[in-house]
């Protein structure tokens, strides 16, 4: 489907899709994810389908948060819309490869070094707290004026002028990279940064009792389904991002929740906190004597947080 979207249905990379076309593709991707979840339920049971749904909702929400940065970066470098499509075309391919590598490495690391789970949990709690107090303008400044931009400009000769769809041109006999190439690097680095948060987040949803192959499967499919619709989603809702003003707070809450979920099993083994946790945690949160937050509960927390965020954002939209 990704090959069809990028290479067949949209052969002209230089032409941005219309709002109607982009919205249609968003419906296609979400419908495919729903069908895939239904097939998982028949194939591996309802709990696996619920894990996929929770991971997909989380990754989809984090992908929408990516769009805030994309809009700021494109505006900062004054990239016209028809060239934005070209950057996203190549950026999404790089994102697929990076997510696959991160998932393989992350699952293998957690499986071999179990102590990494609470460390990932602390990272997610810190990221959630930071996200809750961050401003969109600060995020954009950090990306466009950060270390990676300075590094690219230091090692690659660049020009400040766009030259159509070209990522580089020949100038006075040497290759010079255009702002379009710089924006592509920023988009890839942005996804890399978000992957550092999102991969531990989706791994935090998956129970430790699952095999390595099952965890890779759920983590990869939920990520890829979310990424595949990102390009269409950008052109469908880029003009309505002020209706998502509370999404960042919802994501911050979800990341903190998943971070705590990853820390609880380790905390339950510490004698100083074991009695306190048994007193406060419901019996349903225990399985075979170990802390296990049910998948249905995690899915409900993620779903309710996102619904409330979108509902409040529509009721109280941010001024353009």
N, C-alpha and C positions, 0 to 999 in steps of 0.2 A: 504493500500500500504506500509506503514511503517512496519507493521507486516510481510508482505510478503518479503520485502527487508531484514529485520534483521533476521527473523526466518525461512524462507522457502528457498528463492533463494540463501541465503548465510549461510548455516547451520554451516559451518566450520569458526568460528570466528578467528581462529589463522592463517588463510591464507589470505594474502593481495590480493586484486583483481588486475588483470593485467591492464595495461593502456587501452587496448581495451575494457575490461569489464567495467571499471570505466567510460570511455567516453560514452559507451552505456547507462549506468544508468543515466548519466547527461542528455543525450538526452531524456530519458524517463521522468525524473522529470520535465524538462522544457516543454516538450510536454503536460504533464498532467496539468501544470499550465496554459498553453495557452488554453487548452480545458475547464478547469474550468472557466477561464475568459470569454470564449465564452458562456458557460452555464449561467453565471451570467448576461451577457448582455441580454439573452433571458428571464431570470427569473425576474430580478430586473431593467433592463434597462441599457443603455450604460454608464451612469455616475457611477453606482456602479461597473461595470466592469473596468472602467478607474481608480477608486480609488483602486481597488484590484491590477491592473497592476502597479500603482505608488508605492503602498506599497510593492509589490513583488520585483520590481526592486531595491528599496531602501534596503530591507532586504537581497536580494541576494548579493548586493554589499558589505554590511556590513559583511555578512557571509564570503565572499572572503577575506575581510580584517582580519577576524579571522584566516585565514589560515597562515598569516604571523607569528602570535604568535605561532600557533601549530608547525610550522616548527622549530622555534627557540627553543621551549621547548623540542621537541623530540630530536633535535640535542644536546641541553645542557645536557640532561640526557642520551644521547647515547642509545635511544630506537630503536631497529631494526624494520624494516618495518612490519614484520609479527605480531609484538606485538603492533605496532601503530594502526593497524586495530582493535584489541581487545579494546584498550582504547577508540577509537572513537565510537565503538559499544555501550559501556555503557555510554559514555559521551553524545551521542545524545539523549538517553532516558531521562537523567536528564535535558537536555536542553528543551525538549518538556514540561516537568512538570513545570519547572521554568518560561518559557515564558507564559504558560497558567495562572499561578498564577499572574504574573506581569501584564498581560493584564486585567484580571478581576479586580485586585486592582486598576490599573491605570485608567481604564475607569470609575469605580465607584468614584474614588477620583476627577477626572476632572468634572464629572457630578454633584457632590455635592459641590465641591469647585472650582468655575470657575476661581478664581484668580490663580490657579495652572498652567493654560495654559501659561501665560507670564513667570512664574518662570521656567517651562520646557523649554520655548523658550530661556531664558537666559542661561540655562544649556547647551542646544544644541549649542548656539553660542560660549560659552566657550570651549566646547568639540571640535568643529570644528577648532577654533583658535589653540588649543593645538595640535590637530592632524596634522595641516598644518606644524607645526614646529618640530614635534617629529621625531626621527630617529628610524628605525627598531631595532637597537641594544639596544637603550634605552628602548623600549617597552619590549623586551625580558628580559632585566635585571630586569625591574620592576616586571615582573611576576615571574621569577624563583628565585629571591632573596628577594621577598617581604614579607609582613606581614604574608600571609597565609602559605607560606612554613615554616617560623619560628614557626608559631603556631602549624602546624601539627607535626613538629619534636619535639616540646616541650611537647605535650600531647600524642603523639603516638611513641612508640619505632620503629625506622626505621633502615634499613640496606642499605649500599651503593651498594650492589651487586644484580643484577637481578637474579631471580630464575624462568626462563621460563615465563609462562603465569600467575603465581601466583601473587595475590595482597598482600598476606601475607603468612608467613611460621611459623612453630614452631621451636624456637631456644632456647635450654636449658630450655625447659618446658614452655616458654612464647611465645605469639604471637608477631611477628615482621613484620612490614609492609615494602614492597619492594619499590624501586623507581617507579615501575609501578603504585602503589597506589598513590604515591605522584604526579605523572604526571596526573593521573585521577582527583585528587582534583584540580590541577592547571587548567586543561581543563574546569572543571565545574565552577570554580571561574572566569575564563576568560570569559565564556559565560554569567555569572551573571553580570560582569562588562559591557560587550557589551549590555546586555539587558537593563541596566539602561539608555543607550543612545538610543538604537534602538526602544524601546517601546514608549517613548515620541516622537521620530521622526515619527513613523507611525501614532500615534495619531494626530500629527500636520498636517498630510495630510488630515485627515478626517474633513469634515465640522461640525460645532457645531450643525447644525440643525438635524443631524442624531440621531436616537434613540440610547439608550445604547446598545441594542441587536445588532443593525446594526454595530455599531462601534466595538463591541467585535468580531463580525463575520468577518469583513474585516481585523481587526488587527490580529486575530488568524490565519485565513487561509493564509494570506500573509506571516506571520512568519513561519508557519509550512511547507508550500511549499518550502520556502528557506532553512529551517533547514534540511528537508528530503534529499535534494540533496547535503548537505555539505560533508558528508563522501565520497561519490563517487567523488565529485569535488576535494577533497584533493588529492586523488590518481591519478586523471586525470591531474591536473595542478601543482602539487607540484614542479615538475622539471622545470616549466616554469614561476615561480613567478617573475623572473627578467623582464618579459614582462608586469608587472603590476606596474611599478615604479611610475606612476602618478595617480594610483587609490586612494591613500590616500589623495592627494590634491583634487581630484574630490569629495570624500566623505566629506572632510572638507568644501568645498564650498556648498554641498547639505545640510549638517547639519546647516550651518549658514543661508542658504536660508529658511529652514523650521523653524528655530528659529525666524527669522524675521517675517515669515508668522504667527507664533503663537502670536507674540507681537503686530502686526498691529491692530487687532480689538480693543484691550484695549487702544492702543495709540490714536486711532481715537476718543475715547470718552473723551480725555483730551483736554480742550479748547485751551491750548497752542500749541498743535500739530494738531488740527482738521483742521484748515484752510490750513496749509502747506500740509497736506496729500491730501486734496481735490484738491489742485493745482497741485500736482505731480503725483498722482495715476490715471490711466486711468479709464474711466467710467465703463468699464467692470469689474473692481475690486470692484464694489459696488453692493449689492443686498439688496433691502428693506431698504436702508439707512445705511446699515452696510458694513464694509469691508469684502469682500469675494473673495479671489484669486481663479479663476476657476480651476477645477481639470485638465483640458486640459493643462493649463499653467504650473502647478506643474509637471505633467507627462512629458511635453516637456523639462522643465529645468533639471529634473533628467535624462531623456534619453540622451539629448545632452551632459550633463556633463560626463556621463559614456562612451558614444561613443568617445568623444574627448580624454578622459583619456586612453582608450584602444588603440585608433589609435596612439596617441603620444607615448605610451609605446612600441608598436610594431615598430614604426619608429625609436625610440631612446631607445632601450632596455638597462637596467642596466647590467653592467658586473657581471658575477657570482662571 
